[in-house]
Amino acid sequence: MNDFLDYAALRVLWWLLVGVLLIGFAITDGFDLGLGATFRVVGRDDLERRALLEAIEPVWEGNQVWFVLGGGAVFAAWPLVYATSFSGLYLAMFLVLVALILRPVGFAYRDKLRGERWRAVWDAALTLGGTVPALLFGVAFANLFLGLPFHFDDLHRPVGSGGLFSLLHPFALLGGVMSLAMLVMHGNAYAALKVGEPMASRARAVGVIAALAYLAAFVAGGVWLQHGIGGFRIVGAVDHGGPSDPTAKIVAVVTGGWLRNFSLWPWMWLAPAGAALGAVATAALLNLRRAGAAFATSCLVQAGTILTAGFSLFPFMMPSSTHPNQSLTVWDASSSAKTLLLMLGAVAVFLPIVLAYTVWVFRVLKGKITLEALRDREGHY
């Protein structure tokens, strides 16, 4: 193994790859979650709601490939993170999966019958399928800054000691609100681009409100991190290429410590600056009816937000609130160097295929969905 791809470099590279997959998931599946959460507000009758659903129905399943890839990458590259998260966040993950399952069921059954009550039930299911994951993803990420209650026993098995309600710290709920607002903004920027009037006008209005709500939560979260939450910091020397042993380090907890990386590497400020400016630009562009540009800046918000979280936490991947010294980091929670290298080869082959397929699908499905087209197609006069 050459110097460029030594064990330490592979660990950092896989940390970056997981971030790329999360960004891909937020940009693609994020807009259909956000639109699913609000389509009953943007669409006022059955025909309008069907137009909004048709904007995401052909692509949502393909978008979830990024979610599957992210989970697979964590399983392969960071098995301790995967095992510990499923042990400590089992019920929360179960709720997310149930909500995600509601989407295919809702899409499959909504149009089986034309009854108003029938469709209302499935519309509610689709709304939950968009809202619950968008909210809980933010709650989960925010809890990483608080630390999760877990430790390792004498056999190095992860042991979680918290429950679902222990995750509902006010800061975590703020993270959930921020995540929901971010994805609602993204979804409605997409709707403004993809559907005709009058839904596009309503989507622009909802997107502006969501962008401002996201910006307020984002700034409030940064201030809270700086002044009210202890950040983790490894004390002493770190063997970046050493064996994975999360119990062989000392961690100090310092107020404002999560923002220390931005002082060490000032270029990291580009991430939160891009997220904040992207939200302002998205709101402004939606007001100017520039839906395409607004969707592009909304994608910048997704990337900037995830990068901000990743830069703040680095090198921690899953901090422990009960045993800080046993927190999982980039340096002590990875697979072997050989596994990381073999999986990197697989990523080099399949990631370009996923990207190319995604671009091809959206190119084939380009164009607006209008009420007139739906009426002509289905005989609504």
C-alpha atoms as one frame of an Amber mdcrd trajectory, in Angstrom:
protein
   0.000   0.000   0.000   1.547   3.301  -1.040   1.920   6.341   1.168  -1.123
   8.075  -0.306  -3.411   5.167   0.554  -2.056   4.208   3.942  -4.480   3.197
   6.696  -4.957   6.749   7.988  -5.641   8.124   4.507  -8.143   5.340   3.800
 -10.007   6.159   6.997 -10.301   9.829   6.081 -11.263   8.955   2.511 -14.080
   6.700   3.697 -15.261   9.383   6.118 -15.487  11.721   3.120 -17.269   9.077
   1.024 -19.919   8.565   3.688 -20.422  12.328   3.687 -20.810  12.326  -0.106
 -23.434   9.580   0.107 -25.336  11.481   2.801 -25.291  14.604   0.653 -26.517
  12.583  -2.328 -29.351  11.216  -0.208 -30.306  14.676   1.096 -30.325  16.211
  -2.382 -32.267  13.434  -4.096 -34.498  11.743  -1.552 -34.655  14.973   0.469
 -36.888  16.774  -2.016 -39.454  13.990  -2.163 -39.524  13.787   1.646 -40.000
  17.560   1.870 -42.681  17.647  -0.795 -44.392  14.617   0.706 -44.582  16.428
   4.034 -46.401  19.421   2.518 -48.211  18.261  -0.626 -51.601  18.419   1.110
 -50.960  22.099   1.857 -49.655  22.960  -1.597 -52.388  20.953  -3.328 -55.930
  22.018  -2.462 -57.933  19.303  -4.236 -57.412  15.769  -5.465 -56.214  16.718
  -8.948 -53.634  19.182  -7.632 -52.340  16.660  -5.119 -52.054  14.010  -7.786
 -49.977  16.392  -9.892 -47.627  16.972  -6.955 -47.332  13.265  -6.240 -46.591
  12.540  -9.887 -43.624  14.895  -9.583 -41.945  12.510  -7.125 -43.587   9.123
  -7.680 -41.353   8.052 -10.627 -38.105   8.945  -8.819 -38.485   8.454  -5.062
 -37.565   4.773  -5.139 -34.420   5.408  -7.156 -33.532   8.259  -4.823 -33.481
   5.845  -1.905 -30.516   4.077  -3.495 -28.392   6.764  -1.835 -29.845   5.800
   1.548 -29.057   2.133   0.921 -25.542   2.993  -0.268 -24.941   5.104   2.838
 -26.065   2.308   5.138 -23.963  -0.209   3.253 -20.908   2.051   3.395 -21.229
   2.456   7.153 -21.686  -1.304   7.577 -18.580  -2.071   5.506 -16.258   0.725
   6.587 -17.418   1.490  10.153 -18.891  -1.728  11.614 -18.624  -0.473  15.207
 -20.629   2.632  14.290 -23.224   0.483  12.529 -23.576  -1.947  15.440 -23.639
   0.747  18.110 -26.186   2.912  16.298 -28.571  -0.001  15.842 -28.181  -0.941
  19.492 -28.724   2.541  20.882 -31.129   3.970  18.293 -33.172   0.867  17.534
 -36.635   2.289  18.249 -35.909   5.580  16.476 -34.642   3.691  13.408 -37.690
   1.443  13.542 -39.966   4.504  13.404 -38.015   5.903  10.457 -38.311   2.625
   8.561 -42.048   2.349   9.282 -42.522   5.902   7.987 -40.474   5.151   4.874
 -42.537   2.010   4.241 -45.689   4.150   4.241 -44.547   5.835   1.033 -44.614
   2.855  -1.346 -47.830   1.619   0.260 -49.387   5.064  -0.089 -48.349   5.425
  -3.732 -49.589   1.920  -4.528 -52.996   2.164  -2.859 -53.999   5.830  -3.100
 -55.465   5.574  -6.589 -56.956   2.094  -6.241 -60.300   3.645  -5.254 -61.722
   7.086  -6.034 -63.451   7.588  -2.699 -62.599  10.852  -0.950 -62.141   9.217
   2.459 -59.954   6.462   0.988 -57.597   8.942  -0.647 -57.526  11.139   2.444
 -56.233   8.203   4.512 -53.408   7.486   2.083 -52.618  11.180   1.730 -52.139
  11.277   5.502 -49.886   8.202   5.277 -47.776   9.854   2.587 -47.533  13.010
   4.685 -46.286  11.001   7.650 -43.910   9.164   5.339 -42.301  12.491   4.462
 -42.512  14.318   7.781 -41.368  11.674  10.267 -38.058  10.731   8.557 -37.222
  14.379   7.829 -37.762  15.234  11.500 -36.035  12.187  13.011 -32.964  12.468
  10.783 -32.350  15.905  12.297 -33.005  14.672  15.819 -30.492  11.851  15.317
 -27.777  14.136  13.946 -28.286  16.662  16.722 -27.938  13.893  19.315 -24.443
  13.199  18.011 -23.409  16.590  19.383 -24.971  15.736  22.738 -23.468  12.250
  22.797 -25.362   8.987  22.867 -25.576   6.828  26.028 -23.472   3.786  25.202
 -20.293   2.024  26.261 -18.395  -1.176  25.528 -18.337  -4.139  27.902 -15.351
  -6.353  28.683 -15.846  -8.213  25.399 -15.995  -4.925  23.440 -19.699  -5.330
  22.743 -21.669  -2.043  22.482 -24.179  -1.554  25.289 -26.793   1.186  24.981
 -28.486   2.622  28.044 -30.954   5.151  26.653 -34.421   5.035  25.144 -36.422
   6.949  22.558 -37.462   9.717  24.937 -33.875  10.281  26.052 -33.199  11.477
  22.503 -35.752  14.293  22.761 -33.421  16.898  24.256 -34.410  20.486  23.318
 -31.281  20.831  21.185 -32.135  17.586  19.402 -35.672  18.837  18.749 -34.183
  22.023  17.314 -32.112  19.815  15.003 -35.294  18.039  13.960 -37.032  21.329
  13.179 -34.004  22.486  11.182 -33.916  19.239   9.194 -37.654  19.319   8.487
 -37.519  22.971   7.407 -34.495  22.296   5.194 -36.161  19.402   3.376 -39.505
  21.215   3.074 -37.636  24.110   1.466 -35.891  21.678  -0.869 -39.058  19.800
  -1.751 -41.032  22.936  -2.527 -38.201  24.412  -4.591 -38.419  21.208  -6.618
 -42.215  21.494  -6.835 -41.958  25.091  -8.026 -39.705  23.825 -10.812 -41.644
  20.677 -11.687 -45.393  21.434 -11.485 -47.611  24.063 -13.070 -49.884  26.669
 -11.553 -51.483  27.240  -9.117 -49.412  24.687  -7.166 -46.111  26.269  -8.165
 -47.083  29.604  -6.579 -48.049  27.932  -3.326 -44.863  25.856  -3.373 -42.805
  29.031  -3.744 -44.547  30.585  -0.735 -44.060  27.480   1.419 -40.433  27.228
   0.287 -39.692  30.823   1.324 -41.172  30.281   4.796 -39.255  27.012   5.198
 -35.971  28.633   4.092 -36.325  31.368   6.704 -37.273  28.829   9.393 -34.231
  26.726   8.482 -31.928  29.754   8.643 -33.218  30.746  12.091 -32.793  27.183
  13.421 -29.338  26.855  11.835 -28.043  30.049  13.437 -29.657  29.217  16.793
 -28.062  25.770  16.721 -24.616  27.264  16.081 -24.960  29.698  18.987 -26.174
  26.872  21.247 -23.203  24.703  20.269 -20.782  27.487  21.058 -22.164  28.521
  24.439 -24.319  25.725  25.833 -23.041  22.309  24.799 -19.812  20.525  25.646
 -17.757  19.448  22.681 -15.490  16.406  22.686 -11.745  16.592  22.202  -9.121
  13.832  22.186  -6.372  14.489  24.704  -2.843  13.343  23.857  -1.329  11.753
  20.792  -3.463   9.795  18.325  -2.262   6.857  16.241  -4.073   7.565  12.974
  -2.997   4.247  11.505  -3.361   2.108  14.593  -5.784  -0.768  15.230  -9.447
  -0.014  15.839  -9.877   0.111  19.610 -12.351   2.758  20.840 -11.341   2.236
  24.476  -7.697   3.305  24.039  -7.954   7.089  24.253  -8.758   9.925  26.638
 -11.462  12.448  25.739 -12.085  15.826  27.353 -15.432  17.642  27.188 -15.101
  21.406  26.672 -17.891  23.969  26.206 -17.804  25.177  22.615 -15.444  22.367
  21.678 -17.470  21.307  18.670 -16.487  24.498  16.851 -12.763  24.089  17.527
 -12.078  22.586  14.104 -13.199  25.812  12.448 -10.430  27.628  14.296  -7.833
  25.040  13.321  -8.906  24.929   9.668 -10.613  28.238   8.735 -11.521  26.962
   5.265 -14.189  24.836   6.957 -16.254  28.014   7.435 -17.150  27.685   3.755
 -19.629  24.941   4.720 -21.829  26.901   7.183 -21.458  30.053   5.091 -22.644
  28.159   2.019 -25.596  26.708   3.930 -26.708  30.086   5.316 -26.187  32.016
   2.072 -27.846  29.212   0.140 -30.974  29.490   2.274 -31.120  33.269   1.763
 -30.577  32.839  -1.974 -33.255  30.127  -2.198 -35.836  32.361  -0.535 -34.909
  35.292  -2.771 -34.928  33.244  -5.972 -38.291  31.683  -5.140 -39.703  35.175
  -4.681 -38.270  36.082  -8.080 -39.866  32.963  -9.627 -36.439  31.540 -10.533
 -37.298  27.982  -9.573 -34.371  26.303 -11.328 -31.791  28.519  -9.640 -33.648
  28.177  -6.321 -33.434  24.394  -6.517 -29.680  24.641  -7.214 -29.095  26.863
  -4.173 -31.271  24.550  -2.105 -28.921  21.701  -3.077 -26.092  23.903  -1.770
 -27.944  24.145   1.558 -28.155  20.362   1.833 -24.440  19.948   1.146 -23.405
  22.841   3.400 -25.471  21.597   6.324 -24.128  18.040   6.214 -20.558  19.249
   5.760 -20.959  21.642   8.692 -22.041  18.779  10.934 -19.261  16.520   9.691
 -16.551  19.166  10.071 -17.748  20.026  13.567 -17.750  16.422  14.780 -14.486
  15.306  13.138 -12.831  13.011  14.078 -15.769  11.780  16.174 -18.419   9.706
  14.450 -20.503   8.649  17.451 -19.660  10.351  20.763 -20.670   8.686  24.019
 -22.371  10.828  26.660 -21.877   8.247  29.443 -18.325   7.130  28.604 -16.657
   9.877  26.504 -13.373   7.922  26.391 -15.196   5.157  24.499 -16.601   7.409
  21.792 -16.209   6.167  18.239 -13.895   8.140  15.975 -12.536   7.988  12.458
  -9.306   6.546  13.873 -10.643   3.732  16.051 -13.933   2.459  14.619 -13.080
   1.427  11.057 -12.660  -1.884   9.291  -9.226  -3.191   8.399  -7.072  -1.456
   5.795  -7.592  -4.347   3.367 -11.383  -4.144   3.692 -11.367  -0.380   3.164
  -9.202  -0.736   0.068 -11.332  -3.508  -1.473 -14.540  -1.565  -0.812 -12.969
   1.550  -2.307 -12.527  -0.380  -5.547 -16.211  -1.322  -5.496 -17.204   2.307
  -4.920 -14.989   3.438  -7.800 -16.957   1.113 -10.104 -20.535   1.509  -8.885
 -20.777   5.140  -7.738 -20.293   6.549 -11.277 -22.982   4.125 -12.489 -25.428
   5.390  -9.858 -24.613   9.001 -10.739 -25.023   8.388 -14.464 -28.310   6.559
 -13.964 -29.647   9.324 -11.722 -28.793  12.011 -14.273 -30.337   9.953 -17.081
 -33.598   9.410 -15.183 -34.089  13.088 -14.413 -33.270  14.000 -17.989 -35.869
  11.557 -19.326 -38.489  12.859 -16.872 -37.851  16.558 -17.457 -40.799  18.855
 -18.084 -43.668  20.251 -16.015 -46.686  18.358 -14.755 -49.781  20.481 -15.325
 -53.434  20.126 -14.404 -54.368  20.422 -18.065 -52.199  17.441 -18.959 -53.765
  15.368 -16.196 -57.281  16.299 -17.327 -56.521  15.442 -20.946 -54.971  12.135
 -19.971 -57.612  10.956 -17.546 -60.735  12.488 -18.952 -61.316  15.240 -16.335
 -63.263  18.005 -18.065
